[in-house]
C-alpha cells in the first residue's frame, strides 16, 4: 500500500501555486484572497485556515523560492572537494533548477517591485541575501586560507557570484532573444572563478 499523502502539505502547495499565478497575473495590490481561493478551487474560509493574509502568502512563496538554493549551499559547507569545486557545484545546482526559477520569474519580479513598499517582502529578501552570504563566505574563506583564492574580501566574492546569477536573469527578462541565461551564467562563473583563483 502506498503511503498516504500529507493533505496539509498538498493543500499548502495547491494554495501557493494559485497565489503565484494570481500575483503574477494581477499584481500584489490588485490580487484578492477571493481570487486566490477561486484559483485554488477552495472556499475563502479554507484558504484562511492556511494563510491569514496576502503578506503570509508572500512570505511562504519567497521561502519556497529560496529554500532549495539555500539547502544546496548549506550541504556544501562540509562536502568534499576544493572551495572552487564546491562553489562550482552550488552554481551548477542553480543552473540545474533554472527552468523552475524561470517559471517563477513573473511573480519574483512582482515581489521585487514591492521591496520599497512592503516591509514583509523587504524583510524576506534581506534575510535571503544574508543567509546566502553567511553560507558562501566560509567556503570562500577556506579557499583563501588554502591559497586557492587570492586574498580578497570574502563578502565581495559572495556578492559578485550572487549578482552574476540574479543580474543575468534580470537581463534575460529585459531581452530573452539576446540573453542565453544558462550560457551567460556559465561564462560569468568561469570568468569570476578564474579571476579569484591564485
Secondary structure by P-SEA (a helix, b strand, c coil): cccccaaaaaaaaaaaaaaaaaaaacccccccaaaaaaaacccaaaaaaccccaaaaaaaaaaaacaaaaaaaaaaccccccaaaaaaaaaaaaaaaaaaaaaaaaaaaaaaaaccccaaaaaaaaaaaaaaaaaaaaaaaaaaaacccccccaaaaaaaaaaaaaaaaaaaaacccccaaaaaaaaaaaaaaaaacc
